[in-house]
Amino acid sequence: MIDPAWVSGLSALLFIIGLIGVFTRKNAIIVLMCIELMLNAANMQFAAAAVHHGDATGWVYALFAIAIAASEVAIGLAIFLAVYGKHETITLDDINVLSN
């Protein structure tokens, strides 16, 4: 069995990569993918904790997080399509939605 410390380290690394991507990227689709990477890192940590403690609660949390992530992607892509229809770009620096 894999040591939970290694899994925690991997999930922390994935979360940090996603966080850096959210703060440095300008394309909205890439930012959404980085947010998904962060959510999957949290799911990995939930699953590792569930295995380490022998409890199914972590698996249930991971399942709910996956469902929330799927709805977040659907809503995010719908918003991006609406913004693209109005501004003809999804680059976050070029869009100032509050001024229009």
Backbone hydrogen bonds, N-H to C=O, Kabsch-Sander energy under -0.5 kcal/mol:
donor,donor_aa,acceptor,acceptor_aa,energy
6,W,3,D,-1.0
7,V,3,D,-1.4
8,S,4,P,-2.5
9,G,5,A,-2.2
10,L,6,W,-2.4
11,S,7,V,-2.6
12,A,8,S,-2.2
13,L,9,G,-2.3
14,L,10,L,-2.5
15,F,11,S,-2.2
16,I,12,A,-2.3
17,I,13,L,-2.3
18,G,14,L,-2.2
19,L,15,F,-2.4
20,I,16,I,-2.6
21,G,17,I,-2.1
22,V,18,G,-2.1
23,F,19,L,-1.8
24,T,20,I,-1.6
25,R,21,G,-2.0
28,A,90,I,-1.7
31,V,27,N,-2.1
32,L,28,A,-2.1
33,M,29,I,-2.1
34,C,30,I,-2.1
35,I,31,V,-2.0
36,E,32,L,-2.0
37,L,33,M,-1.9
38,M,34,C,-1.9
39,L,35,I,-2.2
40,N,36,E,-2.4
41,A,37,L,-1.8
42,A,38,M,-1.9
43,N,39,L,-2.1
44,M,40,N,-2.2
45,Q,41,A,-1.8
46,F,42,A,-2.3
47,A,43,N,-2.5
48,A,44,M,-2.4
49,A,45,Q,-2.4
50,A,46,F,-2.1
51,V,47,A,-2.2
52,H,48,A,-2.5
53,H,49,A,-2.4
54,G,50,A,-1.1
55,D,50,A,-1.4
60,V,56,A,-1.8
61,Y,57,T,-2.4
62,A,58,G,-2.3
63,L,59,W,-2.2
64,F,60,V,-2.3
65,A,61,Y,-2.4
66,I,62,A,-2.2
67,A,63,L,-2.0
68,I,64,F,-2.4
69,A,65,A,-2.4
70,A,66,I,-2.1
71,S,67,A,-1.9
72,E,68,I,-2.3
73,V,69,A,-2.1
74,A,70,A,-1.9
75,I,71,S,-2.4
76,G,72,E,-2.5
77,L,73,V,-2.7
78,A,74,A,-1.7
79,I,75,I,-2.3
80,F,76,G,-2.4
81,L,77,L,-2.2
82,A,78,A,-2.0
83,V,79,I,-2.6
84,Y,80,F,-2.6
85,G,81,L,-2.0
86,K,82,A,-1.2
87,H,83,V,-3.2
88,E,84,Y,-2.0
92,L,26,K,-3.5
94,D,91,T,-0.9
95,I,91,T,-0.8
96,N,94,D,-0.6
99,S,96,N,-0.9
100,N,97,V,-0.8
